[in-house]
């Protein structure tokens, strides 16, 4: 019995070691680029956007493979979309409808020339349109938020990271009531509450002290609570995608952590909600 117990401890230790090493490497790469900003950060985000698109395409191809040239075109378009207006530091007029129209044409028109429907049809085209627009817009938004103000980017990171971390801790130790068992069996209502309370306290405190001390506390707290909840809803949306394809993680690009989208799922939704509601602050 002791033999199995110590074997279990060693396995868990190896997994945690792998997660810690990966986390340290990610921090060492990400933090300097975040502080530098500008083109180096934009290029790094563009690289991550292509990896995120790869994960979505790879997951989709577990059921059906896309034509090779269309995949290459998708990577080029998501890189272009991510870098679109990368020097801009405002949240208005960032989407060029000519770009969106081109992306729609790029994936719908090939249906005319690919005669075999089993190779490429409407669902495939709409998947690529949606994936390129969603990933490109999200990572382009990361760049624009960083350009606008580093402290806002840190605020959103705190909302996401602290919420996710303490939702996991709270759910693990005191979680009883499932939050959404059909999508994510391990998430609990207690975890949601614990994550929201802690994430809101830390992030709102940072915003009040560093960004805008004159901001009334009640609107700030309510705004941060909303972002924290949306972040966890985003996590569930991505979990639903994985469950639909019967996969645990989007990929294993980050040892011990899964894929790029596994790490950024909540942050994507928090960033989108922030830009949608930023006029409140």
Secondary structure, 3 states (H helix, E strand, C coil): CHHHHHHHHHHHHHHHHHHHHHHHHHHHHHHHHHHHCHHHHHHHHHHHHHHHHHHHHHHHCCCCCCCHHHHHHHHHHHHHHHHCCCCCCCCCCCCCHHHHHHHHHHHHCHHHHCCCCCCCCHHHHHHHHHHHHHHHHHHHHHHHHHHHCHHHHHHHHHHHHHHHHHHHHHHHHHCCCEEECCCEEEEEHHHHHHHHHHHHHHHHHHHHHHHCCCCCHHHHHHHHHHHHHHHHHHHHHHHHHHHHCCCCCCCCCECCCECHHHHHHHHHHHHHHHHHHHHHC
